[in-house]
């Protein structure tokens, strides 16, 4: 009896797995397509990092080869995004990742309970999102995790900023 239950579960997993992979591929393709329309820099020359912290988190973009043109484009993009985020405008991440992205609604509606800061790094730029509101901090973490999944980012911390 136990063997047939395990066999059934395994068979169900094998049948469902290809659909999960295709859904992930479709999301990844959408992120790449929409991202290229929103982000002015060459994504193949840069890495996104999404780093949660106790008070919120950091979005950082690092240019791999220190190309000054790409660094300038990353900085211009994140400076613009920081200004939008500060006023509760998350339309670019919604377009890139989808309007049902985790944490998105809470961040947009909670902008008055959060501080958003832009800063430059030697190889790009970053945005910090900081709050004392625990549900908003949780939403920031969910939003960062969704972006990390979609961008297939590694958890490498290049930020020298203390939060």
N, C-alpha and C positions, 0 to 999 in steps of 0.2 A: 504494500500500500504506500509506504513512504517513498519507495523507489518511483512509483508512477507519479506521485505528486512532484518530486524533484525533476523527473523527466518532463513533465508538463510545464513546469516553471522554466526550465532550460529551453524547451522548444519555443515557448512564448517569447522569451528574451531574444532568441536567435531570429525570430520573425520580426520583432519590433525594432531590433537594433539598426537594420538598414534604414528604417524610416527616421530614426533619431539622428543618424549621421546625415541623411539628406536634409533634414530640417536645419541642422547646424550649418551645413554647407550653404543652404539658401540664405540663412541669416548672415553668414560670413560674406557671401557675394553681395548682398544688399549693403552691408557696412562698407565694403570696398568701393562699390559704385557710388553710393551717396557721399561717402567720405571724400572722394576725389572731387566732388562738386562743392563741398563746403570748405575743405582744408586746402590752402594754396601751396603748401609744401609737398615735396615728393615723399609719400609715406614709405616707400622702399628705402629711403635714406635716413629714416628716423624711427624711433621707438617710443611708443606711448607707455607710460607707467601710471598705475592707479594705486596709490598707497594710503590705506586707511590709518587713522591715528585715533587716540582716545577722544579727541575733540572734533573729529571730522575726517579730513584727508587731503591728499595732494594729487593733482593731475599734472604730470610732468611729461614733456616731450623732449627727447634727446636726439640730436643729429649725430649719426655714427661717425662721419669723417671730418667733422668740424668745418664743413662747407659754409662759408660766411653768408652766401645767398640763401641757403636753406635755413640757417639759424635765424636770419632776419625775417624770413617768411613764417617760421614757427613763432617767433616773438610777436609779430604783428597779429597773427591768428589768435594766440592765447591772450594778448592784451584786449582784443576785441571781445573774446569770449568772457573774460573776467568782468568786463563792463556789463555785458548782457546778463550774466549770472547774478551780479549784484542787484539788478533790478527785477530778478525773477524770470528772465527770458532764457529758457532752455530749449528754444526751437531748433537749434542746430543739432544737439544730441538727439532730440526727438526725431528729426528727419533722418539722421544717420542710423540710429539704432531702433527706431520704431516708437510710436507714441505710448506703447504699453511698457516701456522700459522700467524696470524696478526703481523706485525712489524718485522718479521724475516729477510726478505730481506734487509730492511733499516738498521737494526742493523749490519748485516754482512758487508754491503757495507759502513757503516758509522763509523767503528771502529776507524778510525784516528781522528774523531771529538768527541770522547767520551773517558772518563777515566773509567776504571774498577778497583775496589779495593776489595780485600778479607779481611775480618776480622773475628776474632773468638768472639763468645759470650759465656757466661757461660754454655749454654745448646746446643751449636752447632756452627754454623757459618753463615756468610752472605756475599753477594756480592753487592756492590753499582755500579750503572751505572749512570754516570753524564755527562751532555753535556750542552753547551750554544746554540746549534743549535735547534731551536724550532721544526722543522719537525722531527728531531731525538728524541727529548723528547716525542713528540706525539707517535712515533713508539715504544719507550720504554714503555709508558703507555698502548698501545694496546697489546704489547707482554706480559706485566705483567697481564693484565686483562684476556687474553686468557689462560694463565697458571693457574690463580686463578680459572677460570671456570672449566678447565680440572681436576685440583687437588681437586676441591670442597673445597677450603681453606676458612677459616674465616679471616676477617680483624683484626687480633690481632697484635699489634705492640709491639714486645719485643726488638727492636733495641735501643741501647743506643747511637748510632753513630749520630752525627750531620752532615748533608750534606751541 
